[in-house]
Amino acid sequence: MGSRGVRRLEKTIRKLCTHLKPQGIQKAYELLTLLPWFVRSRFEMKSDAVLVVQLGRVLFFPNPMPLIKYSHISFGYIEILKRKYSLPGFVEVERGDVVVDCGAFVGGFAMSSVNVAESVHLFEPSAENAVCIRENLINDAKVFINEFGLYNEDAEKKLNHSPSAVEHSILEPDDGIILATSTITVKRLDTYFNNLGVIPDFVKIEAEGVEIEVFEGLGLLRPKKIAIDASPERNGESPIDELETRLNKIGYECRRRGFMLFARKRKN
């Protein structure tokens, strides 16, 4: 979002903030977002959360908030998540869709979808992130918050906790050391939706390196649209080629935008 020069400006500010304390980062971004190319934002720090006031809404994030999220916020948090997981005219949330938000973090993509979708099913194994989801999507009957992970089996796994709340992973985090581990429940998507008697229409997957396993958990489910963040977080490599090959074999047309893979089910 924004021109190349605007993005470069934000990146420069983010680099300068690397060694600042949270209060300093928040002050820098409050000043940055006064500029007309950004979305004005105000920050308030609580003991366990960072509150962001933006476009007349309060957004909750875990404290400390990952630096990359300040970048997303500066361009409009909900809108940037919508754009990330959409390829207009090909893969996007449409009215009446049953939507999956895998790797929900604080529910940004869900917030961009909830007014259009029939229902939104969020999956987030981190308890601190799930607390923020509940604040951000409070009392919405169309939202189903699931505090467990997705995988290719119904089991328990070890979750490695990174210093950054967006990098927790079943694999070794690709950013930072492992601070701690916890035991989490993981489920297959077909287990979850078969129990509900529902078929998802739009599946968004961001799973910190285990996107293949989450995809395998669909089993025989064939959602109309899939958006996968296939960044190189799987032992430093991207699974995008393998995912595209598998999707093509089961009847999907695929398109790429960087490491984002979009797939739409072909009509018979």
Buried (B, 14 or more C-beta within 10 A) or exposed (E): BBEEEBBEBBEEBBEEBEEEEBEEBBBBBBEBBEEEBBBBBEBEBEEEBBBBEBEEEEBBBBBBBBBEBBBBBBBBBBBBBBBBBBBEEBBBBBEEBBBBBBBBBBBBBBBBBBEBBEBBBBBBBBEBBBBBBBBBBEEBEBBBBBBBBBBBEBEEBEBBBBBBBBBBBBEEBBBEEBEEEEEBBBBBBBEBBBEEEBEBBBBBBBBBBBBBBBBBBBEEBEBBBBBBBBBEBBEEEBBBEBBBEBBEEEEBBBEEEEBBBBBBBEEE
